Amino acid sequence: MKQQSPFGAVPRHLVGDNGPSVLPGHDRSIFGYATLSPVTPVEARSYHSTTLTYTVGKLGLDDTGAIRIAWRMVSDSGRPQMTNPADANYVTANSSGAGNLVLRFDKLGGQRPWNETLTIYQRGGYLKEGDTITVVFGDTSKGCPGMLAQTFAEGGRDFKITADVQATGNFVELPDTQLSIPIVAGPAVSWHAVMPSLRRPGETFHLGLKAEDKWGNPTPQAHGRLVLRPTLPVEGLPEELEYAPQDRAMIFENLRVTDAGLLRIAIYKDDVQVAEAGPLVVKGGTVAGFWGDLHGQTGETVGTNTIESYLDFARNKSFLDVTSHQANDFQVTSQFWQHLNTLTAQYDEPGRFTVFPGYEWSGNTAVGGDHNIFFKNEGRTIRRCSHALMEDRSEIDTDAHTLSDLYTVFRDTDEDVVMYAHVGGRYANIHYDHDANIETAVEMHSAWGTFEWILTDGFELGRRVGVVCNSDGHKGRPGASYPGDSVFGAYGGLTCFLTDRNDRDHIFEAQRRRHHYGTTGCRMHIDLAVILPEVSTVFARNPDAVPNAPKAQTNTVMMGDIVQTAATSAELCVNICAHAGIERVEIRNGTRVLETIRPYADEDLGNRIRVLWSGAEYRGRGRNTQWVGRAQFDGVTISDFVTINQWNPDQLFEQRGSDTVIWKAVTTGNFMGFDAWISGNCGTLAVETNHGAMHLDVETIGLEDRIFDAGGLKRQIRAYRLPSEPLKRELTINKTVALDATGDNQIWICVTTEDGYQAWTSPVYLFK
């Protein structure tokens, strides 16, 4: 419990915050001041009590005036309640002066990012200078266990204290009162070992080791002797080590495998395997694979933790190769933009860790919607969609209010930039405008959910973009972004860039050529090639946007390539190596699934029944689908049970008795569910949910999905049967694919693993 992050609370001067421009006086000390006690570290998701004391200033606090305590909107802490003194999160307030106090909590009572507010109104009298208001968060005097802490570690959870001392409705922040409490990780419940997925023989790579608590926070509360057992000889890898990280994780740099092969490294503690790193495919070729999460925010805007903590986490806690920071532009102050550019230059390590300066252009969906902006170099002008949360108007003339305005200014200034279309609170409107030379990809998955439509809607429009996945995490954990107990419904995604070297030039070129694939958070290896029966033309840029695009002649192309060919068919060659069993691979041409390939057949099926629910309400901000359900077997019993994509441990999702599973859950375009190993094959399965029901005879559940359409946006309930034993983790596919005579053929695959992860390749675009 003495642990503390080396990074503290976010400096307030870097936070875009549209505070009041009119103050009761120049000397803020006349409004009073506040203190917080204790400020010792609090363990994530534990109970604690904290006392805030406000001392009235020279102006006093008038009748009907108030003080207001605000917290950031990204929070899953227990919310203050004032009605039941025996329940968690009970808050009390007392005054040393006249009158009485009235408390009101509002989830959306303040201005972004300080949305959560507790307002304490003075009633029936006034307070004079020196009087105090004492607020106890988690008052345990009548049975309350305390305030429930958030699920994620944070250098300092901020309490923003404002006062309306003259009862005008104008709340002014108190001077020199940046109060915060550090939130630290809890006990270790899981171990993780991480490597890249593709290297050439003799090429260096790194291995990361960490232990995480229940909520995905890397924790220092894990020590012991670890034994490492690789499947291939690894230069520089110790056989044993004493795990004792100085800061929640350990990295082993400059490792090498000299010969081609498939590397997995099993990690043992006390003779028990606790983790496995890999797969790492070692083979000759022109590219290696570099993993990135290029999308997240911190407390300088709407997220949490500092930008310094964010970059440290990306490199040293989630072991990424590539990252960027993407703050909502209308909240990015000039001071923070300068600070961010300083840090991206400082953290960028060509050949080891690539960091791009960038931001999220956050225009409303009506004028283009969210887009991620990545510059190759620092010092570029930030073109905001607006100055919505910025008092400083000195740069307002550089704003680009619509996506078309943004494209125009980037073209006019010949900016070295790439962009992704993003689905977040505001989703990108790909129908509004598109510049094929700048917008290179769409973000198909993030902590907001899974959105295949952001790619497939573009096929009819003739778009030729790649697939990326990122986290858009707001909790300062790029590359390992757990949703916690909040509005986010999924684990954050990752993108694998296929290129020769890990530096800005090569990653930028991989983006512009769409040589990358995305996953929902795992690091599987995917090698996809299309072999044509005759030499064809591959373009280095989209010829629709660059008529004189560089081109080459070849008969073998990779994911993301744009190819002109006279061929009527092509050979699709795919090699997949995953961390877990491969459940299915869908081969697609545009929106059509040409074939679903499973590494097992009907005769391999066993007594494992998989039940899944998925989808969203609609495409906008309120897309989350709430599921309340029950699956009950009759005539058979459940001998074993495993959840799939249960990212919130506090949500109800469990087996009840020998025949029933119950849940309360959320999907947001993604899927979740369970596997049940059953005894016997003569019985029924009844799946009852708030969005519909499905009733099946167990013996009729087989290889193919049994689907109930539950409306909404691809909202479904599915059931099918799997082999009883774990599935194969490697798969090679060679298939002949017929090509349409007109229009683009968008050849791509979707991979689903046994434990619920997915991956999508950027399409190969073939046209006549």
Steps between C-alpha positions, in 0.01 A plus 500: 500500500804730520549475126474824306530589134798716401246711310267718703182689419460682168632860524191717490652761267518239221130409518264653247229636725263785419482658844308817582653820365332717763627470858384675819852639546859474381623340823358148498590447865191701591288201386651266760711186480467125546704207629468124456599233749633239485669499159673165539476257205173309465485156343287470187144381573548513876302699754644811661397815684616853425422830669490831314504819705402831344593816686294808413694798362477874546177538300316246711246254357156652453164334560419281193867510398687172461824315455531239227733201483553357151668191362594397149231340285718194439442332832352179630535593865207459731260792465420706809166427664341679795199280581621174655776530764558122501565471125822562313591852382310681777597867521434746782568873539502720809558870553656684794278803430135590479232345280493154347648322199323333209694249287433410137694260276475525121662253263494764225491810714816666379681598185727254319727353625368574852159340450442332836415756767401512865352840585466603865253785538492738794141551621330693782796715592842618388858405577772749590875497445665211685187284523540151360303242309618143561408237243560133577508270197425148616380589850531170689342617826166327427609190313613627159809304385641812331527642149561243228816591310528492121625190318805659337826627646556875481781725616246722669120498487418869483247682718421833336362741761297803395294749697206728427547722804253771393216272383521610137535154344858587400727228644866599520785256561678556829864609482787255549265214579584221256401219731542136397529148634729241336326179390728197484475143375369214711631145549613300197247258349657436157842496333570624148794450265510697176711477182460629145356260242740518202875542474776396260776259614752691707273804537467636853178496699393555860308295755279673755389346829241631743236396750158665500237543766134407455434814293800485267734733689867396494583444863817500710335250735656202322842345559661164462728275305393458137619230261492573124466212254520602132416276206806634313844607623494872582818702533496721809204328668563387860391150600390625841452840657390663822192701414535822698406794275587852607187636336234231440660325200826363360637510144774288345647682202713395202392136490566301181406176329752403235301237311154500348221347707210567734586632845282478807640555850327331792535676838499286813472597865524231766488234227166635372468668161364849565539659155619448146658750262445472129457389239805657338551382142864519398547489124685675222323770303471870428286590803473456874194567715482799735210535741335830580214666681486847349190636667441605858443803722627617837398744769622803309173461309220255578696197623701428812868483600774714347640491148837399650336202671320410175821484295680308772215250518501448122871418489565339837169352624323381185822456300387676183716581200294799380269751666344845478282721717162611366337777702167661407618808315246745641660447842868507398657820627802648326703422815405134489559475125853634549557268796372200304731575208796526736420161648438318171844612380653395831340153514544412132781241461555408135536124468340429839203723587322726251290789631297730276377847594129524430151575621137407442311736272164485678249663271137401532382208287300744285824659375718188479528358852801381696828448316845417636781723373864384493788728405839361406679789670456735793424869480196474273197727531206340675184557296219471753135447412416777750611675818208362702694460827773759462504850641815590307376607154839593355503199263135500403575605143676168441181301565363264234130473578414220258682193372508661155666808650758275664581316179529830313749654741708181515514490119577871472785476750628168359483358853679169569203338675280192504152462646270225629120511513397426858185383678475642851247725664471667162540257215677587177265580214675331208223620266584864567843526337814297435852570380657170397849644525454604863238273658674163482301283742189452709505399865292182516536427872574696816389508862174641361429166327523336158388676183543302179256737332754785506693299238222321311287815452792638305514217250196630313663843495814364338715561808835323519611525861672273749385351831639618832399431857594713800375553852382860518562428867434782746667339801863544399567136402579495125562150370327332795179696536241327717153657507456484878149563629403788271344593166769318304391149410808337351869442545707737286637395162847479345642546151788306347702700245686291244814681391878471492589722796334659800538873444279785390583478130430127474186499718364794300563313176328190643199717584489654152520157338253343748755232594349424838228307678307556820393286795276537802808493722697181431826480304438219254711461187321527166677467166263556208610493137308493172671321212378596155525277193671775304717802568286794612544863605525588869475869595693661786217755534133491412493591129159661549671767712847499344467442123879466460541276802819292509431145385669166450437176314453182702278197539517483883348773718433547873222634715414861424636504146303659217541288188385528139468156343328323213477181704162332557622314809781514752666273755453615860782384729465556873707392798364566849675437832302600807537507877186286532305253290364626169122468504426617145634700207265681263627565147324806364459689176359835601193437716462137385636210703634268232586218739527433872795279587530318831798284601258222595205315345168352605661178614727697739214663692463416866291596801591872498212739422581866430237771557573858391315831491617800303421827324403856580195725513606731217810680372497804727609585851233292677586175317551284811260205517409384850445125524317322780486131433478141610604180324345186645571142400239234557585131487877561522727660759794739475829333592721802424441866419720782360405860420607674178583872489380568852701817550312631805547267801228686692230418244275206576610209281514159661381143509210433737446141598579218261292618204477882484711801403382855577641838399462875491735630236576761236598468135587788272546338160722230650393163643516314828371168627602169649600141434318224687623141501192286546430142599295315242338608176126450557353817637409859424658843528284807570671839463276776636607865479346846512551514121341170410529126554629190326395141577701209359526125529855433615552222245423744214777742606789433264778656300299783346371796699140493618406870491223707655478851351436743787467819293713810556837516325591135431364407841494121523495195723699205365559141607721229350712202597879473530749218558542420867877544491695824429515596133805521272701820528656496152318492168609519136246578228541476125183578307412603148279808504287598200519870416208716390532642150407855597580728792738434786555157647577564867665178617546482878456264792359507852651265759325404826686320776369254752527750787303773321759717327463606138729631227438658161746552216503804281341397170693435184326720242492329158346672198501467122 
